[in-house]
Amino acid sequence: MILLVHLLFGAAIGSAVKNIYLAIILAFLSHYFLDLLPHTEYPIENIKEKQWGKASAEIILIALDFFAGILLIFLFSKNRPIIYVCALFTLLPDGITLLNILFSIKVLEPIQKFHQKIHFLKDKKISKFWRIFSQVAVIIISLILLIKY
């Protein structure tokens, strides 16, 4: 799932759930829930292979994805700090994966392996339409919740 989807869903949780601690926990866990859904991701093979000379397009795409998510949260939410905290907590599993890719931190390996197993639909034959549809549906639901709460 792209970062924008995770960010918006986490922000929606932060907006709708009144208990701050519960909101943060649910936002973190939502990452794994969303990764269970069929979805598309952009390639980050050069980052995974640490081929930094070829990775600039991937890094720019990740940055644009992140900032687009933050911009949508800014535009559609009431901009309470908890909304941004929850949005960022949804990215922790990807952050842990990135840290492990970059630095091979042994203690993070089980978390990264669990995160990869959650993507079990990645190799299933599900049409691109449904993979994109699931992300668009989550974006729409998230924006509705952000506006409502």
C-alpha positions as a Markdown table, in Angstrom:
| # | Residue | x | y | z |
|---|---|---|---|---|
| 1 | Met | 0.0 | 0.0 | 0.0 |
| 2 | Ile | 1.4 | 3.4 | -0.8 |
| 3 | Leu | 2.2 | 5.8 | 2.1 |
| 4 | Leu | -0.6 | 8.2 | 1.3 |
| 5 | Val | -3.2 | 5.6 | 2.0 |
| 6 | His | -1.6 | 4.6 | 5.3 |
| 7 | Leu | -1.3 | 8.2 | 6.3 |
| 8 | Leu | -4.9 | 9.1 | 5.6 |
| 9 | Phe | -6.2 | 6.0 | 7.3 |
| 10 | Gly | -4.1 | 6.7 | 10.4 |
| 11 | Ala | -5.2 | 10.3 | 10.4 |
| 12 | Ala | -8.9 | 9.2 | 10.2 |
| 13 | Ile | -8.3 | 7.0 | 13.2 |
| 14 | Gly | -6.7 | 9.9 | 15.1 |
| 15 | Ser | -9.7 | 12.1 | 14.1 |
| 16 | Ala | -12.4 | 9.6 | 15.0 |
| 17 | Val | -11.1 | 7.8 | 18.1 |
| 18 | Lys | -11.3 | 10.0 | 21.2 |
| 19 | Asn | -8.9 | 8.0 | 23.4 |
| 20 | Ile | -5.4 | 9.2 | 22.4 |
| 21 | Tyr | -3.6 | 6.0 | 23.5 |
| 22 | Leu | -6.2 | 3.7 | 21.7 |
| 23 | Ala | -6.0 | 5.9 | 18.6 |
| 24 | Ile | -2.2 | 5.5 | 18.4 |
| 25 | Ile | -2.3 | 1.7 | 18.9 |
| 26 | Leu | -5.1 | 1.4 | 16.3 |
| 27 | Ala | -3.2 | 3.6 | 13.9 |
| 28 | Phe | -0.1 | 1.4 | 14.2 |
| 29 | Leu | -2.1 | -1.8 | 13.8 |
| 30 | Ser | -4.0 | -0.4 | 10.9 |
| 31 | His | -0.9 | -0.6 | 8.8 |
| 32 | Tyr | -1.0 | -4.4 | 9.0 |
| 33 | Phe | -4.7 | -4.5 | 8.4 |
| 34 | Leu | -4.4 | -2.4 | 5.2 |
| 35 | Asp | -1.5 | -4.5 | 4.0 |
| 36 | Leu | -3.8 | -7.5 | 4.1 |
| 37 | Leu | -5.9 | -5.9 | 1.4 |
| 38 | Pro | -4.9 | -6.4 | -2.2 |
| 39 | His | -3.0 | -3.4 | -3.3 |
| 40 | Thr | -0.3 | -2.0 | -5.5 |
| 41 | Glu | 3.0 | -0.6 | -4.5 |
| 42 | Tyr | 5.6 | 1.3 | -6.4 |
| 43 | Pro | 9.0 | -0.4 | -6.9 |
| 44 | Ile | 11.8 | 0.3 | -4.5 |
| 45 | Glu | 14.2 | -2.4 | -5.8 |
| 46 | Asn | 17.1 | 0.0 | -6.1 |
| 47 | Ile | 16.7 | 1.1 | -2.5 |
| 48 | Lys | 16.5 | -2.6 | -1.4 |
| 49 | Glu | 19.6 | -3.4 | -3.4 |
| 50 | Lys | 21.3 | -0.2 | -2.0 |
| 51 | Gln | 22.0 | 1.0 | -5.5 |
| 52 | Trp | 21.8 | 4.7 | -4.6 |
| 53 | Gly | 22.9 | 6.0 | -7.9 |
| 54 | Lys | 19.7 | 4.5 | -9.4 |
| 55 | Ala | 17.4 | 5.1 | -6.4 |
| 56 | Ser | 16.8 | 8.8 | -6.8 |
| 57 | Ala | 13.6 | 8.4 | -8.7 |
| 58 | Glu | 12.3 | 6.0 | -6.0 |
| 59 | Ile | 13.3 | 8.3 | -3.2 |
| 60 | Ile | 11.5 | 11.2 | -5.0 |
| 61 | Leu | 8.4 | 9.1 | -5.5 |
| 62 | Ile | 8.4 | 8.1 | -1.8 |
| 63 | Ala | 8.8 | 11.8 | -0.7 |
| 64 | Leu | 6.0 | 13.0 | -3.0 |
| 65 | Asp | 3.8 | 10.2 | -1.8 |
| 66 | Phe | 4.5 | 11.2 | 1.8 |
| 67 | Phe | 4.0 | 14.9 | 1.3 |
| 68 | Ala | 0.8 | 14.4 | -0.7 |
| 69 | Gly | -0.6 | 12.4 | 2.2 |
| 70 | Ile | 0.3 | 15.2 | 4.7 |
| 71 | Leu | -1.1 | 17.8 | 2.4 |
| 72 | Leu | -4.5 | 15.9 | 2.1 |
| 73 | Ile | -4.6 | 15.6 | 5.9 |
| 74 | Phe | -3.9 | 19.3 | 6.2 |
| 75 | Leu | -6.6 | 20.1 | 3.7 |
| 76 | Phe | -9.3 | 17.8 | 5.0 |
| 77 | Ser | -8.8 | 17.5 | 8.7 |
| 78 | Lys | -9.3 | 19.7 | 11.7 |
| 79 | Asn | -5.5 | 19.6 | 12.1 |
| 80 | Arg | -5.3 | 18.5 | 15.7 |
| 81 | Pro | -1.9 | 17.2 | 16.6 |
| 82 | Ile | -3.2 | 13.6 | 17.4 |
| 83 | Ile | -4.2 | 13.3 | 13.8 |
| 84 | Tyr | -0.6 | 13.8 | 12.6 |
| 85 | Val | 0.7 | 11.5 | 15.4 |
| 86 | Cys | -1.6 | 8.7 | 14.3 |
| 87 | Ala | -0.7 | 9.3 | 10.6 |
| 88 | Leu | 3.0 | 8.9 | 11.4 |
| 89 | Phe | 2.4 | 5.8 | 13.6 |
| 90 | Thr | 0.8 | 4.1 | 10.6 |
| 91 | Leu | 4.2 | 4.3 | 8.9 |
| 92 | Leu | 6.2 | 2.6 | 11.6 |
| 93 | Pro | 6.1 | -0.9 | 10.0 |
| 94 | Asp | 7.5 | 0.6 | 6.8 |
| 95 | Gly | 10.1 | 2.6 | 8.8 |
| 96 | Ile | 11.2 | -0.6 | 10.6 |
| 97 | Thr | 11.5 | -2.4 | 7.2 |
| 98 | Leu | 13.6 | 0.5 | 5.8 |
| 99 | Leu | 15.9 | 0.5 | 8.8 |
| 100 | Asn | 16.4 | -3.2 | 8.5 |
| 101 | Ile | 17.1 | -2.9 | 4.8 |
| 102 | Leu | 19.6 | -0.1 | 5.3 |
| 103 | Phe | 21.4 | -1.4 | 8.5 |
| 104 | Ser | 20.5 | -5.1 | 8.9 |
| 105 | Ile | 19.4 | -4.7 | 12.5 |
| 106 | Lys | 18.9 | -8.2 | 13.9 |
| 107 | Val | 16.3 | -7.3 | 16.5 |
| 108 | Leu | 14.1 | -5.8 | 13.7 |
| 109 | Glu | 14.2 | -8.9 | 11.5 |
| 110 | Pro | 11.2 | -10.7 | 13.1 |
| 111 | Ile | 9.1 | -7.5 | 12.7 |
| 112 | Gln | 10.1 | -7.1 | 9.1 |
| 113 | Lys | 9.4 | -10.8 | 8.3 |
| 114 | Phe | 5.9 | -10.5 | 9.9 |
| 115 | His | 5.3 | -7.4 | 7.9 |
| 116 | Gln | 6.3 | -9.2 | 4.7 |
| 117 | Lys | 4.0 | -12.2 | 5.5 |
| 118 | Ile | 1.1 | -9.8 | 5.9 |
| 119 | His | 1.4 | -9.1 | 2.1 |
| 120 | Phe | 0.4 | -12.6 | 1.3 |
| 121 | Leu | -2.0 | -11.4 | -1.5 |
| 122 | Lys | 1.0 | -9.7 | -3.2 |
| 123 | Asp | 1.7 | -12.8 | -5.4 |
| 124 | Lys | -2.0 | -13.8 | -5.9 |
| 125 | Lys | -3.6 | -13.3 | -9.3 |
| 126 | Ile | -5.8 | -10.3 | -8.4 |
| 127 | Ser | -6.4 | -7.8 | -11.2 |
| 128 | Lys | -4.8 | -4.4 | -11.0 |
| 129 | Phe | -8.3 | -2.9 | -11.0 |
| 130 | Trp | -9.1 | -4.5 | -7.6 |
| 131 | Arg | -5.7 | -3.6 | -6.2 |
| 132 | Ile | -6.2 | 0.0 | -7.1 |
| 133 | Phe | -9.9 | 0.0 | -6.1 |
| 134 | Ser | -9.0 | -1.1 | -2.6 |
| 135 | Gln | -6.7 | 1.8 | -2.1 |
| 136 | Val | -9.1 | 4.4 | -3.6 |
| 137 | Ala | -11.9 | 3.0 | -1.3 |
| 138 | Val | -9.6 | 3.5 | 1.7 |
| 139 | Ile | -8.7 | 7.0 | 0.6 |
| 140 | Ile | -12.4 | 7.9 | 0.2 |
| 141 | Ile | -13.4 | 6.4 | 3.5 |
| 142 | Ser | -10.5 | 8.1 | 5.3 |
| 143 | Leu | -11.4 | 11.5 | 3.8 |
| 144 | Ile | -15.0 | 11.2 | 4.8 |
| 145 | Leu | -14.0 | 10.3 | 8.4 |
| 146 | Leu | -11.5 | 13.2 | 8.4 |
| 147 | Ile | -14.1 | 15.7 | 7.3 |
| 148 | Lys | -16.8 | 14.2 | 9.7 |
| 149 | Tyr | -14.7 | 14.1 | 12.8 |
